[in-house]
Amino acid sequence: MRVHATRAQTIGRRSGPATSEGTDRLPERADVAVIGAGLIGLSIAWRLARAGLAVAVVERGTAGDGASLAATGMLAAAAEHEPGGEGLSPLCVESQRLWHPFRDELEAESGLAIDYRREGTLVIALGRDEVERLRFRHELQRRDGLAAEWLSGPAVRAREPGLRPTVTAGLFCPDDHQVDPARVMAALRRALRAAGGRLVEETTVTALTREGGRITGIETSAGALRAGTTVLASGAWAGEGGLIPDLALPVRPLKGQSMALQMTPRSGHLSHVVWTEQVHMAPKADGTLIVGATVEETGFDPHLTAGGLYALLEGARRALPGVEEMRVAGVWSGFRPTSDDDAPILGEARPGLVLAAGHHRNGYLLAPVTAEAVAALILRGETLPVAAPFGLARFTPSSRETP
């Protein structure tokens, strides 16, 4: 068992394709310094390096060991849509559109497949009590222009015969695809290096450097790095406050426990991502079934708990009896980077400092549009219209006042 203090706890967690790249040395100068080598940080860095900028990513642990390797990899603009999420929906839909070129470029430049699967997602109701709540979700999806088809119980089971007969209805979300997080992270790591970017791991950022009111780089445990722009993309740790004491970021960790089960001919398998009211289940190309995820306000407590793992197994068994025959391949925890309104924080916070934090449960879905938005800001000084509502200013008291 491997445990990172205040990181994630894992037992037999899946890993991506083997890569031979080690960590880079910290340069003295860069056009852009990115703090955090999770999915968001590496996506931004890769996009900027491809544009010809000198980019260095600094990570206090190893790439992806916060939330990125703990995630399921769902690109679920429709299935994730909830009341109050109308403002976030355009950003999600745009990023879902961008995922196709993002995937093609990432696979081409890394030489690695990321297991992009397009079977779609099923959201199901188990028993009559859940049907009305599912109908409400469907009306919300339709009102906001999201693709979702209502299915009867038999129609759901025709698509996934292994589900229990108690499945009484479902929604099919054809545009909600999935990727394999371990493969995406391995591909981003390799693509960043291929584009000339540097990845500096096991290096702690201790301070931001300033000159005349502008952020001019970072101080780290390996020395100083002078940068024209610094991007804060440190996930759930972005809100800790040590780096920017005069800037309170409303970002906190929201713990999730997940597990991987091994599907076999005897246990049966799933072909689609399946959501219930308790869990989601995502089949991967290597035969594993990812079951996630608990939602726990426990701060940075990484420990796996009997109650959390029981909730995952019981939630999966309610829908898919074959899980009782599946071998447990791994269990782990991670920390979702969650803002006060569950939406990302994007844009310039101080001269020379750009934020890309607070992606909550939608990091994989929002990675392409986040990279595009940050690149537009740094390369051209432009704010993408779809990203404009997600600046830090929305959390100030004046922005919440009703005219």
N, C-alpha and C positions, 0 to 999 in steps of 0.2 A: 504494500500500500504506500502511495506517495501523497504527502500532504504539504501544501504550501501554506505557510502562516498567512491568515487573512485572505487567502486566495480560494481555490476550490479543493474539495476533497474528492479523490477518485479511487476506485477499485476496479482495475481491468477496463478502464475507459478505452474506447476505440481510438486508434491513431490513423493519420493519413498516410499517403504513400511516402516511402522513405526518401529523404533528400540528404545530399551530402554537404550542403552548405552549413558552415558554422556561423558564429557571430562575427560581425565586423568591428574594427576599431573605430572609436569616436573621432571624427574629423574635427579640425579646428574651426572650419567655416562651412556653411551650407546656405543655399537659397532658402530652404525651408527645413525647420526642425519639427518633427511630429512626435509628440509625447504619447506613447501608447501603441503597442503593436498587436492590437486586436483586429477584428475584421474591419472596423471603420478606419482605424489608423493606417492599416496596410493598403486599403482600397484608395484612400486619399493619396498616400505616398506614391503608389504605383501610377495613378493618374497623372500626378505632377511630374514624376520622373519620365514618363512617356512623352511629356510635353517639353522635355529638355532641361528641366530644373535639377540642380544638385539637391538631393533630398536625403536626410538622415532620420531614421526612426529610432527612438530610444525607448527601451522597455525594461522595467525593473525586474521582471521575471523572464519568461520565455514567451514567444509569440503565441497569442491565443489562449493563454491559460487562465483568463478571467472568465468572461461569458462566452467567447467565440467558439471554443471547443466544447463547451457544455450545452450549446444550443442544439435544436433539432433541425434547423435549416429550412423552415417553411417560408414560402413567399406568398403569404395568405392575406391579400388585401381584402377579400370578401369574407373569409371565415373569421378573421380577427375584428371585423367591423362591429362596433358597439355603439349604444346610445351615447351621444356626446362626442363621437369621433368624426362627425361630419367635416370638421375643419382639417383633420389629418388625412382624410380619404384622398383628396387630389394628389398629395405628395406620394401616398402609397401606390396609387394607380400609375402615376408617372414613373416611379421606380420599377414597378412591375414591367412596364413597357421597356425600360432601359436594360432589364436583365438579359434580354436576348443578345444584344451586341456586347454587353459586359461579359457574358459567358463565352461567346465566340472569341473575343480578344484575349480573355484570360487563358483559355485552353490553348490557343495558338501560341501565345508568347511564353507560356510555362511548359508546354509539352505534356500537360497532365489533364486528364478528364476529371470533372468535378461531380459526376453523377447527377446531372440536371435531369429531373424527371417531370414529365408533363401530363401524367395521368389525371391530374385534378384532385380535388379534395372533397370528401364527404363529411358533412356535419349531420349527425344522426340524433334522433329522439328515441329513448328507451322507455317504453310504456306511455300510456295516454297522458300522464301528468306533464310530460316534457313537450308534447306536441304543440300546445298553445305558445309556449315560449319560443319554439322553433319557428312558428308562423310569424311571431312578432319580429324575429331576426330577419326572416325572409322579406317582410314588408319594408324593413329598414334598408336592406340591401337593394331592393328594387327602387325605392324612393331615391337612393343616392347613386343609381345607375350602375350598380355592380352586378356582374354576371352570376346568377344563381338559379338553378332549376329545382322546383319542388318535386320530390319523389315519394311514392308510396312505400310502405314497408317492404312489400314483395319486390318492388323495383330496386330498392337499396340492396336487398339480399341477392338479387340477380347479378349485381355488380360485384358484391363481396359475399359469396356463399358461406363463408366461415362465421359470419356474424350471427348472433342469437336471433331466434324467432320473435323475441320481444322488441326488436327494432320495428317501430311503428311508422316512421316517416324519416325523411332525410332531405338535405339540400346538396346538390352537386354544384361545386364551384369550379368550372373548367379552367379558369385562368390562374388558380391558386396552385402553383407548382412547388417543387422542393429541390434542394441541393444537399450534398453531403458536407457538413461543416469541416470535417477533418481534411477532406480533399480540397475544398476551397482555400483553407488556410495554407496548405502545402503549396498550392498553385500560386497564391498571392506572394508568398515568400520567394518563390523562384522567379516569378514575373518581375517583382520589384528589383531583384538583383540583375536580371537580364536587361532592365531598363536603365541600369546604372545607379540605382538607389542603394543606400546602406541600411543595414539592420543591426543595431547595437543592443544586445540583450544583456540581462543581469547587470544593469546599470541604472542607478536611481537618480532621478532628476530632483535636485535639492532646492533649486531656486530659479526664478526668472531674472535675467539681467535687464536693466533699464538704462536708457540714456535720454534725457530731455523729454520724459513722459512717454517714450516709446519702448516697447519690448524689443530687445535686440538679440535675444538668444537665451541659453539655459546654462546653468551650472549643474554638473552631475558628479557622481562618485568617481567618474573616470576623467574628469576635467571639464573645461568650458567649451561650449559650442556657440559660435556667433552665427546668427541666422537673420535673414531679412524678414522672415515671417515665422512665427511659432504657432503650431496647431495643437490645441489641447484635445486629445482623443483617448483619454485614459479610462473610459467606461465608467463603472460604478465609483471609481476613485476620483473622478473629476470634481466631486463636491466636497472633498476632504478639507480644502481651504488653505493648506499649508503653502502652496505655491503662490496663491493670489489672495492674501489676507484681506485686501480691500474689495474683493469681488466674491460675493456669496452666490455660489451656483446651487440651485435647488435640485440637486441630483443625489440619490441615495441608492444603496444596494437593496434589491428585492431577490431574496434567495429562492432558488429552484432546485429540487432534487429530480433526477431522471435516471432511467436505466435502459440497458440494451438487452434484448432477449434474442435468442437464436431460433429462427424459424426452421422447421424441418418438414418433410413430407407427412409425417404423422401428425404434427401439430396444425398443419395448414399454414396459409400465409395470407397477407393482405397485398393488394395491388395498388391501392390508393392510400393517401393520408386520410385517416379517420379521426374525427373529433367527436367526443361526447361532452356532456356537461362537466365531467370530472377530469378527463385526460385527453391527450391527443396521441395518436400512434402513427409512426412514419416508417414504412418499409424502405430499406436501403438495398443497393445492388449486391452487396456481399451477403445478403440473407439475414441481416439483423433487423430487428424491429425496435425502434426507439420509442420509449414510452415516457412522456413528460406531461407536465412538470408541476411540481408543487409551487405555491405562492406563499412565501413566508417573510414577514417583517422581523428579521432576526439580526439586522446589522451584518457585520462581516463574520458571522459564525459559520464556518464551512462544514460543520459536522453532519454526516449522514445520520438519519434517525429511523428507528423502527416504524414510527407512525407515518413518516413521509413515504417510506418504501411500501408499507402496507397499503396506503391510499392509492399509490400508483398501480400496484398489482390488482387490487380489488376493483378499481375503476376500469382497468383493461379487461379483467375477467367478466365484468358485467356485460361487456359488448362482444368479446371474442373469447369463447370458452377454451379455444386451443392454446391460450397462453399457459394453461396449467401444464402442458407438455413441453414447453420451451425452456431451454437452459438459460440461466441468467449469465449473460456475457460480461456485464459491467454495470456499475452504479457510480453516480457522481453528483456533485453539487456545483452550482455556479451562481454568479450574482448579476442579475439584470441591472443595467444602468437606467434607473427610473427617475424621470423628472416629476415635478409636482402636478403636471397635467398629462403625464404619460406620453408626451410628444417630444421629439428631439429639440435640442438647442443648437442652432446653426447661425454662424455669422461672426462678425468682428466684435470683440468685447472691449478691447483696448487697441490703440494703434500698434500694429505688429503682432497682435494676438487674435487668433481665430478659434472659435469653439465648434466642436463636433461631438456632442455628448447627449446623454439622456434618451437613447433610442428604445428603452423599455424592452418589449417583446419583439420588436420589429427590426432588429439590427440587420438580419440577412435580407429582408425585404427592402430596406431603405439604403443599403450600402451603395448601389449605383447612383442614386440621385444625390446622396450625401457627397460622394466623391465629385460628382459633376458640379454641385453647388459650391463646394469649397474651391475647386479648381477655377471656376468662373470668377470667384471673388479674388483669388490670388493672382491669376494670370491676366485678367482683364478689368478688375475692379468692378465687376458686375454682380448684382444680386439676382439670382433667378427668380422670376415672379412666383413660381410654385413654392420656393423656399422662404420667401419674404415674411410670411406670418410666424416664423419659428425662431426669431431672434430672442435674445435674452431680455430685451426691453418689455416683453409681454408680461413679465413677472413683477414689474415695478408697480407700486400702488396706483400711480396715475393712469396706467394702462388699463386698470380694472374698473375705473370709475365709469359710471353710466352717464352719458351726456344729458 
